[in-house]
Amino acid sequence: MSIPSEPPRFTELQGQYLAFIYAYSRIHRRAPAEADMQRHFGTSPPTVHRMVLELERLGLIRRSAGQARSIELLVRPEALPILR
């Protein structure tokens, strides 16, 4: 896996999603499901899904098609904001 050395560019909200993915993965030793993100952020399933697609499009995460809980973070942990 190759993690870019330049600082990633993402919005504050995108950063919160990335920080959640990182924290959840560290605590539970598996990637979060979209339902986990929905509960944490108090949003609807389509909102979470759009965010996941956007993070993937920006190259901040990677997913395996057809595989549940396959989100892989492509951002260095030290580049992430504090999860609120």
Secondary structure, 3 states (H helix, E strand, C coil): CCCCCCCCCCCHHHHHHHHHHHHHHHHHCCCCCHHHHHHHHCCCHHHHHHHHHHHHHCCCEECCCCCCCCCEECCCHHHCCCCC
